[in-house]
Amino acid sequence: MNIKAEKKQKIRYRIRKKVSGVAAKPRLSVFRSNADIYVQLIDDNEGKTLASASSKDKDIAAQKGTKSEKSKLVGQAIARKATELGISKVVFDRGGNLYHGRVKNVADGAREGGLQF
């Protein structure tokens, strides 16, 4: 593993020490690759994913726009799925990424969709 990846992994571990999700208030985990962005609602007590969304979903991938614009759509999609499950509050886990750009757009989209964190 290169130095940059090791630093990001240490940051990820540091965040996960503090952030934990339960069924009533799950963890909104963000994974950002170069091309796509993925989000999950995770119940850490059970170790289960309650809902997920990504920029590869058919309705989002069909949209034209930049990766940042699609990130906002992913945030809105996960908020929609969360409200269907009766979830309104989440704990945000940026996954070692800076709270900036696409990660911030996911959070903004989720807030617009009605999630609180």
C-alpha positions in Angstrom: 0.0 0.0 0.0 1.4 3.4 -0.9 1.8 6.2 1.7 -1.3 8.2 0.5 -3.5 5.1 0.8 -2.1 4.4 4.3 -2.8 7.9 5.5 -6.4 7.7 4.2 -6.8 4.3 5.9 -5.6 5.8 9.2 -8.1 8.7 8.9 -10.9 6.2 8.1 -10.0 4.2 11.2 -10.0 7.3 13.3 -13.4 8.4 12.1 -14.9 4.9 12.6 -13.7 4.9 16.3 -16.0 7.8 16.9 -18.9 7.2 14.4 -21.2 4.3 14.9 -24.8 3.7 13.6 -27.7 1.9 15.1 -31.0 0.9 13.6 -32.8 4.1 14.7 -29.9 6.3 13.5 -27.8 4.5 11.0 -24.4 5.4 9.6 -24.4 7.1 6.2 -21.2 5.8 4.7 -19.7 7.4 1.6 -17.2 5.7 -0.7 -15.7 7.7 -3.5 -13.8 6.2 -6.4 -12.4 8.2 -9.3 -15.4 7.5 -11.5 -18.3 6.9 -9.2 -19.7 7.5 -5.7 -21.5 5.0 -3.4 -23.4 5.5 -0.2 -24.9 3.0 2.3 -27.1 3.2 5.4 -25.5 0.8 7.8 -26.7 -0.5 11.2 -23.4 -1.3 13.0 -25.0 -3.3 15.8 -26.4 -5.9 13.3 -23.6 -5.4 10.8 -26.2 -4.9 8.0 -26.7 -2.5 5.2 -30.2 -1.1 5.3 -30.2 0.8 2.0 -27.7 1.8 -0.6 -27.4 4.1 -3.7 -24.7 4.9 -6.2 -23.9 6.8 -9.3 -24.1 3.5 -11.2 -27.9 3.2 -10.5 -29.8 3.2 -13.8 -31.8 6.3 -13.1 -28.7 8.3 -12.0 -26.4 6.9 -14.6 -28.8 7.9 -17.4 -28.7 11.6 -16.3 -26.3 13.9 -18.0 -24.1 16.1 -15.9 -20.8 16.2 -14.0 -19.8 13.8 -11.3 -20.6 16.5 -8.7 -24.1 16.9 -10.0 -24.6 13.1 -10.0 -23.3 13.0 -6.4 -26.1 15.3 -5.3 -28.6 12.9 -7.0 -27.1 10.0 -5.1 -27.7 11.9 -1.9 -31.3 12.6 -2.8 -31.8 8.9 -3.7 -30.5 7.6 -0.4 -32.7 10.1 1.4 -35.7 8.8 -0.5 -34.9 5.2 0.4 -34.3 6.2 4.1 -37.7 7.9 4.4 -39.3 4.8 2.9 -37.7 2.8 5.8 -38.9 5.5 8.3 -35.4 6.8 9.0 -35.0 10.6 9.4 -31.7 10.9 11.3 -28.3 9.5 10.3 -24.7 9.8 11.3 -22.4 10.9 8.5 -19.3 8.9 7.7 -17.1 10.6 5.1 -14.9 7.5 4.8 -11.6 9.3 5.0 -12.4 11.8 2.3 -12.3 15.5 2.8 -15.8 17.0 3.4 -15.5 18.9 0.1 -16.6 18.5 -3.5 -18.5 15.3 -4.3 -18.7 14.1 -0.6 -20.2 17.5 0.4 -22.7 17.2 -2.6 -23.9 13.8 -1.3 -24.5 15.3 2.1 -26.3 18.4 0.7 -28.5 16.1 -1.5 -29.3 13.9 1.5 -30.2 17.0 3.6 -32.5 18.3 0.8 -34.1 14.9 0.7 -35.0 15.3 4.4 -32.3 13.5 6.3 -30.9 15.1 9.4 -27.3 14.8 10.6 
